[in-house]
Amino acid sequence: MKTILAIHTGGTISMSQNEKGEVVPNAENPIAKEATIINGQVNLITDELFNLPSPHVTPSVMLQIKQRIDRAVTEGVDGVVITHGTDTLEETAYFLDLTQTSDIPIVLTGAMRSSNEIGSDGLYNFQSAIMVAATPESQGKGALVVMNDEIHTARYVTKTHTTNVATFRTPTFGPIGVVAKGKAQYFQELIQQGTCDIDHVDDNVFLIKAYAGMDGTLFNAIATPETKGLVIEGLGAGNLPPATLPAIEKLLALRIPIVLVSRCYNGVAQDIYDYEGGGIELTKMGLILCQGLNGQKARIKLLVGLSGGLTGDRLKAFVSNAIS
Ligand SMILES: NC(=O)C[C@H](N)C(=O)O
């Protein structure tokens, strides 16, 4: 029988609705108690590591989850399930994906409806995630996100709806598998990418979204030596309004790495356009094009690379998300 560690961290999956209809955290996690339902099919160990709404999750919390997984690997567990709030679930999932040190399945799940709401999806998603973690084919796939009968890769999944249970989607590429009546089935291979083990996190890595008529105001506000990195969600294939360029030059002169992704929901950033502020000019200036990641994922990747001590071409190779 497989031994699976369930790490609970909080989120709606562990919350309840009160008599006023407000969703509130519980002192005791109802999901952790319900877990006994699945015992018998797997040997389930439970660790209530945090009880945080996911907007309270920081890179330092992510690092503590990673360290708990690393300990579990040395203890010989076969897989890990992490319950997490959905708002920042994709960021924690990608952090764990990038910093993993073994090939055991790491499966994140959550809920859109709290534990006592009609049609609550928490226990169902939790059970699916456990089954996926116990499936031999889940090994070596990095961190996975299991919600609403779909299996997504941490690298590309994103939350797309504020309340719908089908909120987690993988734009452009689609999910890599499904869960059908408790059984995991895969139908896509994930191309492997590099990982970077870290023992601390350097933050002050910012994320700024571009918009029509943007100027340098927001970029000037972070032009300080404390800033360690910046991700810009550019327009279309990866372009910026010309009025941003002087402020961006200033950040580059401070040797702050700047990563460029697209603010589009689908597709990858590319240096196609040759006009003032176009992707060709931006990459010539030294911005690092990152292909296929959304802004929040690119920020996690830059933060992990910087925390792992990568600089120059090694940082560029890691963050550009190139297939290697
Ligand atoms: N569905 C959820 O879990 C949303 C909640 N606000 C959280 O991320 O903690």
The ligand as an ORCA input file, in Angstrom:
! r2SCAN-3c Opt
* xyz 0 1
  N     -11.144     29.010     -3.190
  C     -10.199     29.500     -2.388
  O      -9.479     28.750     -1.781
  C     -10.080     30.985     -2.337
  C      -9.558     31.542     -1.031
  N      -9.691     32.982     -1.039
  C      -8.093     31.189     -0.815
  O      -7.326     31.161     -1.727
  O      -7.703     30.962      0.270
*
